[in-house]
Amino acid sequence: MVQAALTTSSGLTPWRDRAGSVSPVLGAALEACASVPVNQAQCADILDLLAMLGCDAQTQAAALWFEVSRVDPALWAQREASLPAELQRLVAGQVAAERVWALHAQHGADRGAEGLRRLLLAIIRDLRVVFILLARQLARMRAASTMPEAERQALARLTRDIHSPLANRLGIWQLKWELEDLSFRYLQPDTYKRIARLLDERRVDREDFIRESVDVLRTALEAAGIHADLAGRPKHIYSIWKKMQRKSLEFSDLYDIRAVRVLVGSVADCYGALGVVHTLWPHLPGEFDDYIARPKGNDYRSLHTAVIGPRGKTLEVQIRTHDMHRVNELGVAAHWRYKEGGSGDSEFEAKIAWMRRLLEPRPDSEGDLAAELQTELLEDRVYVLTPKGEVVDLPHGATVLDFAYHVHTEVGHRCRGAKVNGRIVPLTFQPSSGDRVEVLTAKVAEPSRDWLSAHHGYLHTSRAKEKVRTWFRRIAHDANLAAGRAMFEKEIRRLALPAADIGKLPAHFHLKTHDELLVALALGEVAPGQIARVLQEAAAPAPAVTQSATPTAQRHSVRDQSALSIEGVGNLLTTLARCCQPLPGDAVRGFVTKGRGVSVHRADCASLARLAKRDPDRVIEVEWGKAAAQAYEVDIELRGYDRKGLQKDVTSLISNASVHIIASSSRVFTRTGEVEMRFTLRVRDFEQLSGLLARLAALPNVVDARRISAG
């Protein structure tokens, strides 16, 4: 065991590792601690606990530097910049944890404790910080008897609500049991003393019984050729009380107060030892669990049985290998769900399992372990705070508007803005774990239909979107119909889509009438882009059916890598006409040119109409193939009112959408203050263009953003 730090008149003595030397990074922290009035006895206890957990010198030094930062902020400010970035990050994690302690102090013991534990794990990006927090808390609890009563009670509640469950989830049993017992001792002193007294009253008899049982069992195992280490299994006061509460039992009814643990060398010896136990003493029906053949969901492995031992008294026997015992005790198999109750969620449990794997000692792999510990824990959830300090759990990517609907449906309906950490942000802002979010509301509920559009990015969660849809369903049918029609016509104008027969549109979306389709559009159940795409397909002229001159002649479709299928001819060079710039999804037709292959136009292109009138025999049917080209050029136009930074905002938005600008021009009408911008863009497909135009139209001062009409 590593030598613990000692307290001397000159401060902390050098704390040495197994090789008898002191790491430079730890030596510097010890020197700093010796120069400031920290609680050196507590620091020594923290170091000893971290050594027991096998923590590295960086972790030990970070624990000391945090104590220095609290006692002497000026010294910490002076030395911080010269410390390694990893060490600074570990200290910053401890500072971040202080926010959780403050929230707990504000809002009491049980309210939102699970949310606070998750928030703690979310804001701490390096697992080693949790080891420091647990070690520091246990050191403080050991010294709590000298604290004022109110301070001791607050510390015990914090330990019970946050630290003990975390130690349990990480499987750090050696800390978990003591944290639970000490918090129980201070929070319920009468119950603690009663159970402790019952244990003391029977301690001598119980120890004699355990000693007798161990001697008998050891002799039987040796006779069977099984080498084993046997010992009485300690029972902790808090766990005894929990079992009495859970099973409504009196102390005298607990059979596992008397327990023996058997450690053997192999799995085969486990079952061999089990056979010896059951041969030696009769086992109690229904009290046998094989967690080796069927490990618990958290990989806990052991054999548990209960027998009627010497003197006719019940005895619990646990049998496992030395490796299983090491893993179980050090945290890889922390059965926190079983102990705490509740189901939890699989994704969060997977993260905890990842943490537990980091605790498993691996010989000669300290470097790999250190690198793994430095890896950030990827989060798919964010844990934000209400103004009252309550923790709200949201999926990654959720916006402040999602937060408003999570708090309450009416808060979402009335939301008009939000503040994050005191700063006003747009409704599309995505908060991070630990952010404090305040929703700004109006007196009247008035959601916007834009909130349902994926292009605008207001809402991320399906739950919030459904609440907005429900609100709009309740208003007058005529209002939804009018709104849907306006959205329909706006999309047609924005993308310069051709007029077409819309009679078949409702059936495509499994609806009966066009009015139903418009209402679905208004409620966000059908996206404008979906309607526009189907409308384009409906506008495509049906290929002409011609009789072949010979019965054996067949029409054929050649699909090549140019992303177009040319009907009725072989492989030809194809080019996209510059006059109308067709995009995948547009209804298109081809015109056979002289020397330049097939020029592909939009079906409603005015230039194509003129060419077809002059040479109708050279017009052929074409359709988009599966291998769509990677980029197409298109012209768009923005109209609005000039302001500072408008062009920068527009170009930044286009760039962030991964759209390439080929050419641009703009002009400002000084008399009216209006501005007109034109861009030639290279876009991937129709869907990308639709989303881009919607986002551009939402920019401040932009009145309209649309594709320039063909022809």
N, C-alpha and C positions, 0 to 999 in steps of 0.2 A: 504494500500500500504506500502511496506517496506520502511523504512526510508533510504534515500540515504546517501551515505558517504559524509562528508563535508570536506572542505579544511580549515585547521587551520595553524597557524604559526609553530606548532610542527608536522605537517603532517596530514595524514588521521586519522580522529577519528574512533573509533571502529564502525563497520557497523553491525547493529543488525538485527536479523531475527524477524519473527512475534511474537515469544515468548519473545522478548526483550533481548535475549542472543546472544553472538557471538560464532560461532563454533570455536573450537581450531585450525582446519586446516586453516580457514579464518583469525583468529586472528594472526597466525604466518605470513601469507602473508602480512597482513596489517602492521605488525611490520617491516617486511623487506622493504616494500615500503616506510615507513616513514624514513628509514635510508639511502636511496639512492635518487639521484635527478631525480625521475620520474616526469612526468607531472601529478600531483596529481588531478587536476581538471578533466583531461581526464579519469583518473582511476576511479574517483567518478562517472563520467557519464557512464562508462562501467558497473560498478557495479549496478547502478540504472536500466540500460537497461536489464541486466541479471536477476535482480529481477523481472522486469515486465514480463519477459518470464518464470518466475518460475524456474529458474535454481538452482541447489543445491550448497552447500558450496564448494564442490570440484571444480565445474566449475568456480565459482567466484574466488577462490584462484588461479586456474591455469591461469586465465587472468592476475592476479597481478604478479605471479611469472614469466610469460613471459616478462612483462615489466621490471622486475628486471634483468632478464637474458640479455636483450638488453642493459641496462644502465650500469650494473655492472656484467660482465661475471665471474669475480673472485668470487664474493659473491654467484652467482648461482652455480658455480662449487663446492664451499665449502658446500653448503646446499643441493644440489640435491640428493645425495645418502641417506640422512636422511629422505627424503620425501616419502610418500606412492607411490607404483608403479603406481597406477591409476593416481595420480597427475602428475607424471613424464610423463606418456603417453599422458596426455592432453596437457602438455607443448610441448612435441615432435611433436604433431600434428600441433601446431601453427608454429613451426619451419619449418615443411615440407611444410606448405602453403606458406612460403616465396619463395619457388622455383617457385610456380605458379606466384606470383607477379613479380618475376624477368623475367620470360618468357614473361609475358604480356608487361613489360617495353621494352623488346628487340624487339618485333615484332608488336607493334602497337595495335590499338584499336579493329578492327573488325575481324582481321585475326585469325581464329581458336578459337574464344571465346568459342564456345560450347565445343570444345575439352578440353580447359582449365578448364571449369566448371566440366566436367566429370572427368578429371584428379584430380581435387581438391577433389571430393567426393571419388575417388578411393584410394588416398593416405592417406586420413583422415579416420581412422578406428573407431573413436568414434564421433557420431553425435554432441555431446556437443561442440566439437571444432568449428563446423560451427556457433553455437550460439555466441561463443566468437568472431569469425572473423567478424560477422555481427555487433555485438554491438560495437566492436572497430572501425570498419569502419565508422559507423554512428557518433560516438563520434569525430572522426577525421574530418568528413565532416562538422559537426556543427562548428568546429573551423577553417575551411579552409579559411575563409575570411581574416585571418591574414597571410596566407602563401604567398610566392612569386608566381607570376602568373604561371610559368612553373610547379612548384610543385603542385599547385592547379589543373591545367588542367590534369596532369597525375593521380592525385588521383581521379578526377571526372570520367575520362575514365575507370579506374579500377573499380570504383563503378558501372558505367553503364554496363560494360561488364560482370562482375563476380558477384558482391554482390547483386545488385538489382534482377537479374534473380534468384539467389539462394534463396533470401528471398521470391520471388514470388513462386518458386517451393515448398518451404516448407510452404507457406501460412502464413508467419509472416507479416501480412499486416501492423501492426503498425510500423514496420521498413521499409517495402518495399516502402510505399508511400513516406516517408521522404527521403529515399536514392535516389529514382527516381527524386523527385523534386529538391533536392540539386545538384545532378549531372547535371540535365537539366539547372539549374540556372547558373552553372559555365561554361558549355560547349556551351550553346546557350543563352547568357545573354540578347541579344536584343529580341529574341522571347519570352523568359521567362517574361521579363518586359512588353512586349506588352500584353500578355494574363493576367498577373497580374493586369495591368492597366484596362483592360476591366472588369475584375472581380470586382475591386475596384469601378469603375465608377457606376456599377449597384448593388453594395453590399447592400446599404440601401434599394433600392426597392426590391431586391431579398429577403433580410431578412424579410422585412415587408410582402411580399407575402407568404413566408414559414410560418411565424408566424400566418398569417390569415388562411392559409390552415390547419395548425396543429390544431388550435382552432376549426374550423368547423368540421374537421374529428374526433377530440376527442369527441366532443358533440354527433356526430352521433353514434360513437362506444359505448359510455356510454348508449345512448338511446336503443341500441341493446343488452345491457347487456354484452359487451365485454370490459374487462379491458386491456388496452394497454399502452405501453410506446412509445411516438412519439417524433421524433426529425428530424431536417433537416440533410440530408446526405451530409457530406462534399465532395466537388469535388477538386481534386488535379490538379495542373497546368499541370503536365506532362501527366496525363491521358486525360485531355481536348485536349491537343495538339495532342496526338496519335489518338484520335477519329476524330479530324479535318483532319488529314492526311489520315487516313484509309478510311473515307467516303467522302473525298473531300468536306467538309462542312465549311462554315464560322462560326464564333463564335455565331452569332445571330441565326443560324439555329439549334443549339444544344438544344433540348428540355429538356435534363436531367441535365442541369445546375441547374434547380430547382427540388429538389428531397426530398422526405420524407421517412424515414424508420419507419416501424411499428413493434414493438416487442410484441408478445402475449404469452399466457401460454400454448397453445396446438395447434396441427395440425388442429383440428376442428375450433378453433378460427381464424386460418389463413384464411381458406376459408370463414368463417363468415365475417371477416374484408374485404376480397376481395369483397364480395357481397355488403357490405356497401359502399365501395369506388365506385363501378360501379353503384350503385343506386344513389349515391350523385352526381357523375360527369360522363359525357359520356366518354367512353374509346376510344382510337385511334385504329382502326383496324390494326391487324398485329403486335401490340406492347404488346402482352401478352405472358409470358412464365411461365409455371408451372414446376419449378425445384424441386418441392416436390414429385409430382406423377411420374415425370421422371427426377430424379437427373442427373446432368452432369456426365460424365465418371469418374470424380475425386470426386464424392459424394457431390458436391456443392448443397445445398438445399435452396430454397427460392421461393417466388412468385414475379414476376416482371410485372408491368403493367404501362401504360402511359395513362393519362386522360387529358381532357381539364378542368382545375380547375377554381378557382375564377378569375375574370377579363378576362376570355377567354384565359388564358395562359396555355401552356402545363406544366404538372407536372408528374414526375416519382415517383411511389410508390413501395417500396419494403416491403414485408410482410414475416415475419418468426418468429419462436419461439425464446425464449431466448437461448435455448440450440443450435439451429441451428446457431444463431448469434455468440455465443461463439466459436463453432467449426469452423465456416467460418473465423472468425477473427484471431483465434489462429493457424490455419494452417492445420487442418485435410482435408479441402476441397479446397486446393489451386488449382485454375483452370489455371495452368501455360500454358498448351497447348493452351487453348483458347486465352490467352492474348499474348503469344509470337509467335503464329503461328507455323506451321510445325507439323508433325505427331509424331515424336519421335518413340521409339520402346517400345513394351509392356514390355519387361523384365526390361529395365531401369526404366520405369514408375512404375513398381511394387516395385522397391527398393525405389523410391521417396515416393510412397504411404506408404511403411513401415516406412519411416522416419516421414511422417506426422502423422501417428498413434501414434508415440512416443510423439508428442506434445500435444495430447489430455489430459487435466487434468483428473485424476481419484482419487477421494477422498480416503484417507486411503490406498494408494497403492504406497507410495513413495519408499519403499524398492524394490518392484517388478519392478518399473520403472527404478530404478538405475541399477538393474541387467540386465534389457533388454537393457539399453543404453550401457552397457559395452560389449554386444555381438558384435562381429565383423560383419561387413556388407559383406556377401559373394559376391564375384565378379565372374561373368562369362565372363567378358571382362578385358583386360589389356590395359592400355593407356601408350604407350612408346613414346619417343621423338626422332626426327631426330637430326642430328648434328646442324641443324639450329634452333632447339627448337620447331618445329611444332609437334603437337600431332597426333599420329597414333593410331587408335582404332582397336584392334585385338581380336579375340576370345581367351578365356582362353586355354592354351596349345599350342598356336602358337609359332613357333620357329623364330630364327633370319633370317632363310631363307624365311619363310613366310613373315616376315617384308620386306625383300628385294623385293619380288615379289609384295607386296602391294605398295611399293614406285613406282616401275615401272617394267614392264615385262623385259626390257633389263637389268636393275640392277640385277634382279633375275638370268637371264641367265648367267651373267658375274660374279656372286658372287663366291668368293673363300674363304672367311673368314668374320669374324665380330668382332667388339669390343663392349663390353657393359660397359659403364662407364669407358672407357679407357682401359679395360682389354680384351685381346684376348680370345674368347670363341669358342667352336665348333659350327658348323652349326645347330646342334640339340639342342642348348641351348635355354631355354624358358625364355624370359625376364619377369620382373615383372613391375607393374605400376610405372611410374616415371623414369624407366631406360632410359638412353640415348644410342641409338644403332647407330653404324657406320658400314656401309657395306664396305668390302674390295673387290674390283673388279679387274678382269683381263681385258686385252685389247680385248680378243676374247671371244665371247659367247660360252660356252661349258658346258651345263647342264650334270649331270650324271644320268644314268638310275637308280642308287641306290636311287636317290631322290624320286622315285615313289614307293619304297618298304616301306610298313607299318612297317616292322620289323626294318628297320634302323632308323626310326623316324625323318627323315629330314623335312618332310612337314606335317602340320596338316590340313590346309585349302584346301577344294576342289578346290577353285579358283586357288591357286598356282599350285596344281597338274595338273589341266587342261592346264595351261600355259606351263608346262613342256611337257605334251603329245603333245600339238600343235607344239612345237618346233621339237620334234622327228618325227611327221607326215610329216613335211616339208622336212626332209632329204631323201636321196635315199631309195627307197623301199628295195633294196638289202641289205643296211646296217641294216635296221630294222629287216629284215629276218635273217641275220647272227647273230645279237645280240640276237634275240629271241631264235634261235637254241642253241646258247652258254648258255643262261640262262636255257633252258630246260635240256640240258645235264648236266649242273652243278648241278641242283636240283636232277636229277636222281642219280648222283654219291654221292652227299652229304648225301642223305637219304638211300642210298643202296637199291634203288627200283628195282624190277625185270623188265627185259625186257618183253614187252607185245605188243600186237597189238594195235596201236594207231589210227586206222582208225575211231573209233567211238568218239574220243575226240572232234573234231570240232562240231559235232552235239550237244554234251552235252552243249556247250557254245553258241549254236545258230549261228555257223559259218559254212561256206561251205567247206573250205579246211584246210589242216594241215598248210599250209603256212600262211593263215589268222590267225590261232591260234597263230603261232609263232610271227607274227607281233603284235597281241594284247598283247602277253606276254611282248614283248619289250617295248610297250607303257604303260604298267602298267594297262591295262584294264582287264587283267586276272592275278591273282597272281600265282607265282610258286607253292605255297602250294595247290591251287585249282586244278591245273593240276596233281600234284603228287597224290592227294587223288583220283581223278577220275581214274588215271592210275592204282592205286592199285586195285580199284574195278573191272576195266576191266581185270586185271590179274588174278582175282579169278576164278578158274575153275568152270564151271557150274555144279550144283549137278546132279549126274547121275539119270536118270529116270528108275526105275526098276518096273517090273510087280509083283504085290503081288501074293502070292500063293493062296489066297482066295479073292474073289471079295469084301468082307466086310472089309478086312484089309486095313487100311489107314496109309499113312505116316503122321507123326505129328512132330510138332516143339515145344519143351519145352523151354520156356524162363524163366530163373530163375534169382536170384539176383546176380549170378556170372558174369553177363554181357555177357554171351555167349549163343547162341541158338544152341542146339545139335540136328542135323537132324537125324531122323530115330530111336532114342533110347529114353528111359525115362531119368529121372533126374540122372546125373552121376557127380561124383567128377571131376573137371577139374583143370588142372594146366598148367601154361604157361612154355613152354620149355625153359631151360636155354641156350640151344645151339644157338638159334636164337632170343630170346626175342621179340616175336611179340607185336605190339602196336595196339590199336584201329585204324581201317582204313587199316591195313595190310591185304592182302589176306591170309587167314589161313585155315589149315586143321587139323584134329585130328587123333591121333593114340591111340587105345585102349590098355592100358598097363595091365600088370598082377599085380593087387593089388593096383594100384595108379590111377585108373580112366582113364580119357582121357587126354593125353598130347597134348597140342595145339602148333602147329608149324606154322611158316610162310610157305606159299605155296611153296616157292622156296628153302626151307631149305635143305641143303645137307644131314643132318642127317635123315630127314624125307624121303628123296629119297631112302636112303639105307634101312631104315626100311620097306618102301612100297615095295621095290623090294623083300625083304625077306618074308614079311607077308602082301600081298596086301589086304586080306580080313579084316584086322584090321584097315585099313584107312577109316575114316568116314568124312563126310562133316560137317563143323561147320561155324558159322557166328557170327559176333559181334551183340549183342542185344542192346536194348535201354538203359539198366541200366549199362553203362560202368563202370568198376571198377575205383576207385579213383586214383590209382597210378600203374605205370608199370615200370619195370626196363629195362634200355637200356644202351648199351656201346657206347661211342663216342671216337673219336680220334682227337687231334689237332696237327698240324705240323706247325713249323715256326722257327724263329730265336730268340735265347735267348736274353733277356734284363732284366734289373733290374725291379722288380715289375710285371713281366708278369704273374706269377702264381697267385699273389694276385689279379690282374685285372680279370683274368679268373674266379677264384672262387667267387669274388664279383659279377661279372655279373651273374653267375649261381644262386647265392643266391638271388640277386635282382629280378630274374625271377621266384622266388618261386619254384625253383627246388631243390630237396634234393640230396646231394652227398652221395652215399653209399660207394664208394671206389675210390681211385685215385692213379695214379702212374705217374712218369715222368722220363725222362732221357735226358741228354744233351750230344751231340756229340762234344767233345772239339775241335777236329780238324776242323770241319766245322762251329761250332757255332750254329748248328741246335738243336732244342728241339722237343721232342715228348711227348705229354701228353695223358693219357687215363683216362677216368672217367666212373664209373658205376653210372647212375643217376636214380632217380625215378621221372618220368614225368607223367603229367595228361593225355595227349593224343598226337596224331600225330601233331596237330596244334601247340601245345606248343613246341615240339621238333624242328619243322621246323623253328619257329621264333628264338629259342635259338641258333641254329646252324648259322643262318644268322648273328646274333649279335656277336657271338664269332668270326666268320670269318672276321668281320669288325674291330676287335681290332688291334692296331699297332703291327707289327711283326708276326701276325698270317697269315700263308699262306693258310691253309685249315682247315676246321672243318667239320667232317662228322660222320655219324653213321657207326660203324664197320660192314662190310659185314657179312651176315649170313653164316653159314656153317663151 
